[in-house]
Amino acid sequence: MAPLQVSVTETKRRLDAAEIALLDCREPSEHAIAAIAGATLIPMNTIPANLQAIEAMTDSSDIVVYCHHGVRSLNVVNWLRQQGIPNVQSMEGGIDAWSVLIDPAVARY
């Protein structure tokens, strides 16, 4: 099983290689401020209700979950793995680290 967390640089590499799907577990108001292109927004409090959709996403690729700083996404990944979905990881540092290290055009908040 893959480690629980993955770096933003590795996430970018895997995203560019079309090896992963991105899941944004932040709130819609946060997503409106800053987002990574192509990510699917499923707020943390709606993850259980969207479990089947997330399982379907994992049929075609691994999933990297992100939030603002990486705390919520790590909780989501732990919960998803408890539900039997092994191919999910949390992006270390969240979208804030993405903005700093990968794409400064993504707003910081």
N, C-alpha and C positions, 0 to 999 in steps of 0.2 A: 504494500500500500504506500502511496506517495506521502511525503511529509504533510503535516497539517497546513503549513504556510509555504508560500512561494514569494520570491522577491518581485518587485515591480519590473526589474530589468528582464528577469526570466519570463514574467507574464507578457511583457511586450514582445519578446522573441517568439514565444509560442502563439501569441495573437497574430503576429505578422505571418507566421507559418500556417495559419488556420488550423492549429492543433487544439484550440480551446474555445469555449463559449464563456462570455463574461456575464455574471449576474450581479447586479447592483442591489444591495439589500437596504439602501437608505430610504428615507422618506421622499415622497414626490417633491416637496419643497426644496430639499437638498439637491435632488436630481436636476431641478430647474436652474440651480445656480451653477452646477458643474457636473459634467458627465463624460464618460469615455464612449466614443462612437461605437455603435454596434452592441452595447450592453443591453441586457434585458432587465428592466426595473421590476423587482418583486420585493416590496418593503418587508422588513424582518417580521412584522406582526402578521403578515399574510403568507409566510412561507408554508406553514402546515396546510393551509387551504389550497396551496398550489403545488403540493408534493407530487402529484401525478404529472404535471407539466414539467417539473424539474427532472423527474425520472425520465421523461421522454427526451429532454435535452441531453441527458447523459448517454442515451442510446447512440448518439452520433459523435459526441466528443466529451472530453473532460470539461469540468466547469471550474472557473476561478471566481470566487465570490469576493466582492469588495464593498467597503463602507467608507466612512470618513477617515478613520485612523487605523482600522484593522481589528477593533475589538468586537463589534457586532458581527462582522463577517466570520470571525473565528468561532463565535457562539453558533452561528448558523451552520458552519461546516461541521462542528462537533455534533449538532443535532441531526443533520442530514446523514452523517456517518452512522449514527445510532439507528436511523431508519433503514439502514442497509444500502446506502449509496456511497460507495468507497471512492469514486473518482471525482472528488471535490476538494478544493484547496482554498485557503484564504490568502488574499493578497496582502502581504506585510506592509504596514504603513498606510494602507488605504489610498483613496484618491488624492489625499494630501501629498503623500510620497510620490505618486504618479506625476502630480503637477510640478514638484520640485525636481525630480530626476528624469522624467520622460518627456512631458509636454507642458511647458510653461504657459501655453495658451489656455490650459484648463484652469479656471479660477480657483483660488484658494479662499476658504472661508473659515 
